[in-house]
Amino acid sequence: MKRLQVLGVVAYLGFVLIRLFFGVYTHDEFGEKHLFIKHRPHWKWSFYSPIGMSDKKLENLDEERKYEQLMFNEFVREQGLSR
């Protein structure tokens, strides 16, 4: 029984660590999904660019899409991904 509890705790911690340090982003031009390692822990798993390859500006987005774009910029673009 003790062994099963330890295994459960290890599995849970593994899930949390993967969730914090890995993510999936959708390429802003081609739409493909890629797994990547985050530069800092963050609970967000899926990243996408609401602007994509259009000529829209960050100021023209609503609050939810602005947040998504800022997260995409920080975790994907500034780290040299999605080029």
C-alpha positions as CSV (number, residue, x, y, z in Angstrom):
1,M,0.0,0.0,0.0
2,K,2.8,2.4,0.9
3,R,4.5,1.7,-2.5
4,L,1.3,2.6,-4.3
5,Q,1.0,5.9,-2.4
6,V,4.6,6.8,-3.3
7,L,4.0,5.9,-6.9
8,G,0.8,8.1,-6.9
9,V,2.7,11.1,-5.4
10,V,5.6,10.7,-7.9
11,A,3.1,10.5,-10.8
12,Y,1.3,13.6,-9.6
13,L,4.5,15.6,-9.2
14,G,5.6,14.5,-12.6
15,F,2.4,15.8,-14.1
16,V,2.7,19.1,-12.4
17,L,6.3,19.6,-13.4
18,I,5.5,18.7,-17.1
19,R,2.6,21.1,-17.0
20,L,4.7,23.9,-15.6
21,F,7.8,23.5,-17.8
22,F,6.4,22.3,-21.1
23,G,3.9,23.8,-23.5
24,V,2.4,23.6,-26.9
25,Y,2.3,26.5,-29.3
26,T,0.5,26.9,-32.6
27,H,2.7,28.3,-35.3
28,D,1.4,31.7,-36.3
29,E,1.9,31.3,-40.0
30,F,1.5,27.6,-40.7
31,G,-0.9,26.5,-38.0
32,E,1.2,23.5,-36.9
33,K,1.4,22.6,-33.2
34,H,4.8,22.2,-31.5
35,L,5.9,21.1,-28.1
36,F,8.5,23.3,-26.4
37,I,10.2,23.9,-23.1
38,K,9.2,27.1,-21.3
39,H,11.9,29.5,-20.1
40,R,10.1,29.9,-16.7
41,P,7.3,27.9,-15.0
42,H,3.8,28.9,-15.9
43,W,0.6,26.9,-15.7
44,K,-0.6,27.9,-19.2
45,W,-0.3,25.0,-21.6
46,S,-1.4,26.1,-25.0
47,F,-0.1,29.3,-26.7
48,Y,-1.4,30.9,-29.9
49,S,-1.1,34.2,-31.6
50,P,-4.5,36.0,-32.2
51,I,-2.7,38.5,-34.5
52,G,-1.0,35.8,-36.5
53,M,0.6,37.1,-39.7
54,S,-1.9,39.9,-40.2
55,D,-1.3,43.6,-39.9
56,K,-3.4,44.0,-36.7
57,K,-1.8,45.9,-33.8
58,L,-1.8,44.8,-30.1
59,E,-3.8,48.0,-29.2
60,N,-6.7,46.9,-31.4
61,L,-7.3,43.6,-29.5
62,D,-9.7,43.0,-26.6
63,E,-8.3,42.2,-23.2
64,E,-8.5,38.4,-23.6
65,R,-6.7,38.3,-27.0
66,K,-4.2,40.9,-25.8
67,Y,-3.3,38.6,-22.9
68,E,-2.9,35.6,-25.3
69,Q,-0.7,37.7,-27.7
70,L,1.5,38.9,-24.8
71,M,1.9,35.3,-23.6
72,F,2.7,34.1,-27.1
73,N,5.3,36.9,-27.5
74,E,7.0,36.1,-24.2
75,F,7.0,32.3,-24.3
76,V,7.4,31.7,-28.1
77,R,8.6,34.7,-30.1
78,E,11.1,36.1,-27.6
79,Q,12.6,32.6,-27.2
80,G,13.3,32.3,-30.9
81,L,10.4,29.9,-31.7
82,S,7.8,30.3,-34.5
83,R,10.2,32.0,-37.0
